[in-house]
Amino acid sequence: MSQGTHQSFIQGLLRRGLTTNSTEGDFLVPVPTAIEPVSIDSASDASANSFVVGCGGSETIIYPFGTDADNEAFGMRVYLWSKAAGRSGSPTDLWVPYFVGGFVVTLSSALNGVAGALISDLEFLADTITEEATNTWDDGYVPPTVRVRSHAAEQLAEIRILTNGYQKLEVRFDLTTAATANALFRQM
């Protein structure tokens, strides 16, 4: 199983989140941990694949994609991680997750990739992203850390996340009708 983070990147360049698309069938909820969060990107068992990137810049833009057919869908959850340094005399750090939001992603066959490219001709980008109700607080407040741009059918949709003050960003997937899920990301 390959684990790691995307530590070397050129700011503004689109990068593929996972080498092998995720086939995860359920969301695993992260909890505070002493272990630094890393990507899980396994070709032999893609059922737990998720990606973690360092927060370079002040904003990360995510362009979800996947496979199967037009109008197939998957769920996606995004977390930001903060590192709480160990107290004086204690060498143990604590990584604390912050739930940014949950999203329903719908794929478009009009937005497929190109054979041999970063996204292949068998992979489709999303034209629709819908925020789950879990993205709002009890009083209806929506935190300003996330913005969804979902224009119209057959146009590229995106999620913009403000990452100031956080050390890591994690994206997890849950398949519904799509066969696989993944995302491109750009850090600005």
MOCORSUL-V367934 format. One record per residue. N is the residue number from 1. PSI is psi in radians with two decimals (* if undefined). OMEGA is omega in radians with two decimals (* if undefined). BURIAL is 1 if it has 24 or more other C-alpha atoms within 12 Angstrom, else 0. Layout:
BEGIN
<<N;PSI;OMEGA;BURIAL> <N;PSI;OMEGA;BURIAL>>
END
This chain:
BEGIN
<<1;2.27;3.13;0> <2;2.25;3.08;0> <3;2.61;3.11;0> <4;-3.09;3.09;1> <5;2.80;3.09;1> <6;1.45;-3.05;1> <7;-0.51;3.12;0> <8;2.10;-3.13;0> <9;2.76;3.02;0> <10;2.12;-3.08;0> <11;2.30;3.11;0> <12;-0.30;3.14;0> <13;2.36;3.08;0> <14;2.35;3.12;0> <15;2.61;3.08;1> <16;2.27;-3.12;1> <17;-0.84;-3.12;1> <18;2.51;3.00;1> <19;-0.76;3.12;1> <20;2.11;-3.13;1> <21;2.57;3.14;1> <22;2.51;3.00;1> <23;0.42;-3.13;1> <24;2.34;-3.11;1> <25;0.07;-3.12;1> <26;2.57;3.11;0> <27;2.29;2.96;1> <28;2.26;-3.07;0> <29;2.14;3.14;0> <30;2.65;3.10;1> <31;2.80;3.08;0> <32;2.49;-3.06;0> <33;2.72;3.05;0> <34;-0.17;-3.11;0> <35;2.23;-3.14;0> <36;2.28;3.13;1> <37;2.39;3.11;1> <38;2.83;3.08;1> <39;2.59;2.95;1> <40;2.01;-3.02;1> <41;1.35;-3.04;1> <42;2.24;3.08;0> <43;-0.52;-3.09;0> <44;-0.48;3.10;0> <45;1.59;-3.06;0> <46;0.18;-3.04;1> <47;-0.25;3.13;1> <48;0.24;-3.06;1> <49;2.29;3.04;1> <50;2.76;3.14;1> <51;2.60;-3.14;1> <52;2.30;3.10;1> <53;2.63;3.03;1> <54;2.60;-3.13;1> <55;1.55;3.09;1> <56;2.25;-3.10;1> <57;-2.96;-3.07;1> <58;-0.17;-3.06;0> <59;2.49;3.02;1> <60;2.30;3.11;1> <61;2.29;-3.08;1> <62;2.29;3.08;1> <63;1.69;-3.11;1> <64;2.61;3.02;1> <65;2.94;3.14;1> <66;-2.90;-3.13;1> <67;2.76;2.92;1> <68;-1.42;-3.08;1> <69;2.99;3.09;1> <70;2.40;3.09;1> <71;0.22;3.01;1> <72;2.74;-3.00;1> <73;2.79;2.99;1> <74;2.82;3.07;1> <75;2.65;3.13;1> <76;2.35;3.06;1> <77;2.48;-3.10;1> <78;2.38;3.12;1> <79;2.56;2.96;1> <80;2.49;-3.12;1> <81;2.37;3.03;1> <82;2.45;3.08;1> <83;2.11;3.06;1> <84;1.94;-3.09;0> <85;2.54;3.13;0> <86;2.58;3.14;0> <87;2.92;-3.11;0> <88;2.22;3.14;0> <89;-0.17;3.13;0> <90;2.13;-3.11;0> <91;-0.03;-3.04;0> <92;2.14;3.03;0> <93;2.84;3.10;0> <94;2.24;3.07;0> <95;2.17;-3.06;1> <96;2.16;3.14;1> <97;2.54;3.04;1> <98;2.11;-3.14;1> <99;2.03;3.13;1> <100;-0.85;-3.14;1> <101;2.84;3.06;1> <102;2.56;-3.03;1> <103;2.56;2.98;1> <104;2.16;-3.04;1> <105;2.25;3.10;1> <106;2.27;-3.06;1> <107;2.70;3.12;1> <108;2.17;3.11;1> <109;-0.27;3.08;1> <110;-0.24;-3.10;0> <111;0.76;-3.14;1> <112;2.86;3.14;1> <113;-2.76;-3.10;0> <114;2.40;3.13;0> <115;2.27;3.12;0> <116;-0.04;-3.11;0> <117;3.11;3.13;0> <118;-0.67;2.99;1> <119;2.14;-3.04;1> <120;3.00;3.12;0> <121;-0.16;3.10;0> <122;-0.03;-3.14;1> <123;2.45;-3.07;1> <124;2.32;3.01;1> <125;2.86;-3.12;1> <126;2.45;2.99;1> <127;-0.20;3.14;1> <128;2.26;3.03;1> <129;2.18;3.14;1> <130;2.27;3.09;1> <131;2.44;3.05;1> <132;2.75;3.12;0> <133;-0.36;-3.12;0> <134;-0.10;-3.12;0> <135;-0.06;-3.13;1> <136;2.67;3.08;0> <137;3.02;-3.10;0> <138;-0.57;-3.11;0> <139;0.15;3.11;0> <140;-0.08;-3.14;0> <141;2.34;3.05;0> <142;2.05;-3.12;0> <143;2.50;-3.07;0> <144;0.11;-3.09;0> <145;-0.25;-3.04;1> <146;2.44;3.02;1> <147;2.37;3.10;1> <148;2.31;3.05;1> <149;1.90;-3.12;1> <150;1.56;-2.97;1> <151;-1.45;-3.08;0> <152;2.99;-3.13;0> <153;2.42;3.07;0> <154;0.35;3.02;0> <155;2.49;-3.06;0> <156;2.25;3.11;1> <157;2.71;-3.11;1> <158;2.82;3.03;1> <159;2.24;3.10;1> <160;2.27;-3.08;1> <161;2.17;3.04;1> <162;2.20;-3.03;1> <163;0.15;-3.14;1> <164;2.29;3.05;0> <165;-0.09;3.13;0> <166;2.70;-3.11;1> <167;-0.52;-3.07;1> <168;2.64;3.03;1> <169;2.33;-3.13;1> <170;2.43;3.09;1> <171;2.20;3.11;1> <172;2.65;-3.05;1> <173;2.72;3.05;1> <174;1.95;-3.11;1> <175;2.44;2.98;1> <176;-1.36;3.11;1> <177;-0.31;3.11;1> <178;2.73;3.14;1> <179;-0.64;3.11;1> <180;2.88;-3.13;1> <181;2.63;3.13;1> <182;-3.05;3.09;1> <183;2.59;2.89;1> <184;2.68;3.04;1> <185;2.69;3.12;1> <186;2.32;3.12;1> <187;2.26;-3.07;1> <188;*;*;0>>
END
